[in-house]
Every structure is written in C-alpha cells, then in structure tokens.
C-alpha cells in the first residue's frame, strides 16, 4: 500500500524548527504547503520535485529561505 504525503502532512512538520533536510518528491502538495515550509528557516535542502507547487511559490520560498537549496531549480 502506498501512502501519499499531502498538505496536511506538511502541517504536521511545521513545528520542527530545527529540520535541516526535507524530501517531498512526488508528494501531493499545493501552494498551501509553501507557506508552511517558508517558516522552517533551518532548512538547508528541500526537494519539491513532482509536486504541484507553482514556480512563483517556489521563487517565494527561495526568498524566504535564502540558505536552502530548493529543488526543482
């Protein structure tokens, strides 16, 4: 059985302020998750490849998390 990560799963990690790496490849995520992820300021690597997060939101995330490498480029 395959479990898909969704926006509500991202809400669950919102309190993990020391999280440094997060891989969410092919998760069922929308722009809503980008708002939550922007609060994780300790992130150094974030992979959103294959999600529905739009390019404009990815750009906003890069602005909010300047020390974080965010995929897709």
C-alpha positions, 0 to 999 in steps of 0.5 A, spaced: 500 500 500 502 506 498 501 512 502 501 519 499 504 525 503 499 531 502 498 538 505 496 536 511 502 532 512 506 538 511 502 541 517 504 536 521 512 538 520 511 545 521 513 545 528 520 542 527 524 548 527 530 545 527 529 540 520 535 541 516 533 536 510 526 535 507 524 530 501 517 531 498 518 528 491 512 526 488 508 528 494 501 531 493 502 538 495 499 545 493 501 552 494 498 551 501 504 547 503 509 553 501 507 557 506 508 552 511 515 550 509 517 558 508 517 558 516 522 552 517 528 557 516 533 551 518 532 548 512 538 547 508 535 542 502 528 541 500 526 537 494 519 539 491 520 535 485 513 532 482 509 536 486 504 541 484 507 547 487 507 553 482 514 556 480 512 563 483 511 559 490 517 556 489 521 563 487 517 565 494 520 560 498 527 561 495 526 568 498 524 566 504 529 561 505 535 564 502 540 558 505 536 552 502 537 549 496 530 548 493 529 543 488 526 543 482 531 549 480 
